[in-house]
Amino acid sequence: MAFMLAGSGVGHFDRRFLAAHTPTIERAFWYPVLDVGVMRRMLQYAGREDLVPPLPESGKAHRALADARFALECCREYVDMFRAIREGD
């Protein structure tokens, strides 16, 4: 199986950590890191705040699990948005 590592701004650090401490797991990540933070900033710079998923009401927790869940939710929203564009919605 092949997996993609997704996150917001720290994927390159995560990848290095995995390679150093769990090389067997790291080898399962064949694809580049998907950085949803870059996607968020790109949409903001393009003036498309309407397409940026909102931050949780409590703000970003800056805890590993909460941040991972937030990045996953953003990723799902971006995938849905791009699929809709592709399908002409």
C-alpha positions in Angstrom: 0.0 0.0 0.0 1.0 3.6 -0.6 0.0 6.5 1.5 0.2 10.3 1.4 1.2 12.4 4.3 -1.0 15.5 4.7 -0.7 18.4 7.1 -0.4 22.1 7.5 3.1 23.5 7.2 5.2 20.8 8.9 5.0 17.9 6.6 8.7 18.1 5.6 9.7 17.9 9.3 7.3 15.0 9.9 8.7 13.1 7.0 12.3 13.5 8.3 11.2 12.4 11.8 9.5 9.3 10.3 12.6 8.5 8.2 14.9 8.8 11.3 12.7 7.0 13.8 10.4 4.7 11.9 11.9 4.1 8.4 9.6 1.1 7.7 6.6 3.3 8.1 8.1 6.2 6.2 8.7 4.0 3.2 4.9 3.6 2.9 4.6 7.3 2.0 5.3 7.2 -1.7 3.7 10.5 -2.6 4.8 14.1 -1.8 3.4 15.7 1.3 0.1 17.4 0.7 0.3 20.7 2.6 -3.2 22.1 3.1 -1.7 25.3 4.7 -0.2 26.2 1.3 -3.6 25.6 -0.3 -5.3 27.8 2.3 -2.8 30.6 1.8 -3.0 30.3 -2.0 -6.8 30.8 -1.9 -6.4 33.7 0.5 -3.9 35.4 -1.7 -6.2 34.9 -4.7 -8.9 36.7 -2.8 -11.1 33.6 -2.5 -11.7 33.5 1.3 -15.1 32.0 0.4 -13.3 28.8 -0.5 -11.2 28.6 2.7 -12.5 26.2 5.3 -13.1 28.1 8.5 -10.9 27.5 11.6 -12.6 25.8 14.5 -14.5 28.2 16.8 -12.0 27.6 19.6 -9.1 28.4 17.2 -6.4 26.0 16.2 -5.4 23.8 19.1 -1.7 23.3 18.1 -1.9 19.8 19.4 -0.9 16.9 17.1 -4.2 15.0 17.0 -6.4 18.1 16.8 -4.2 19.6 14.1 -4.2 16.3 12.1 -8.0 16.2 12.3 -8.3 19.8 11.2 -5.8 19.2 8.3 -7.8 16.1 7.2 -11.1 18.1 7.3 -9.5 20.8 5.2 -8.1 18.3 2.7 -11.6 16.7 2.4 -13.2 20.0 1.7 -10.6 20.9 -0.9 -11.0 17.5 -2.6 -14.7 18.0 -2.7 -14.3 21.5 -4.1 -11.9 20.4 -6.9 -14.2 17.5 -7.8 -17.2 19.9 -8.1 -15.1 22.1 -10.4 -14.1 19.1 -12.5 -17.7 18.0 -12.8 -18.9 21.4 -13.7 -20.9 22.2 -10.6 
